């Protein structure tokens, strides 16, 4: 399936497979191990994890056991949102690197501009401090690209004003009816790849009557239409599932949405 092997090219020239397998909320141990093995067998070549997910060891082991060449794979992990100083950022990267045990990382992200227990609080100085560590890790080849997650326009502007490397990617919550237009447009203007997490709104789109009508017309599932929508918008979807048939279904999205379908989906609001 070409959607699994086609790539977006980030501003630094690094190619990233257009669909990533998300592992948020997939518990460590057999659940994470088995779902990543299934995803790799289904042809996914891009896996997204985070230190905060607590599943890096299972993800890494599943990747190593899969026998897929490391060079064919793209692995993303993230610095916990609570860490906003250089010393702890270096330490956290080493923990992720050791946990994954896959050599380099392909994309390292600041998980959020603020700690989860203080959403919206001002950590501009801390984000700049940890970004300098990210630039060192990039220079040292420990990660092939660096980016951010959950950053809005203000967060991006203050980082861009004070640092050298423009983030290669911004991973944000993005699905039909919740498309973060300002952040998406700003990111694209600065050649920052937009990645969409929760492309199914953590499952809430799956009984959406309006998307269901389009899916029925196309002979596709709601999940497939929702995931395809991101690709049509040049946003990289990170669907997740622990169910083998759904893991495969979510990658079977080599079809196009017509201008009419897109206009209908663009008109939905699911905030
Ligand atoms: P499960 O893991 O039990 O298969 P999102 O990617 O937006 O976070 O959504 C993930 C949620 O959607 C999970 O609860 C997952 O359930 C469910 N899910 C993922 N893919 C599908 C699918 N193709 N059909 C139905 N449910 C799905």
Boltz pocket constraint, residues with backbone or C-beta under 6 A from the ligand:
constraints:
  - pocket:
      binder: B
      contacts: [[A, 22], [A, 197], [A, 198], [A, 199], [A, 200], [A, 201], [A, 202], [A, 203], [A, 206], [A, 221], [A, 223], [A, 224], [A, 238], [A, 239], [A, 240], [A, 241], [A, 242], [A, 243], [A, 246], [A, 247], [A, 249], [A, 250]]
      max_distance: 6.0
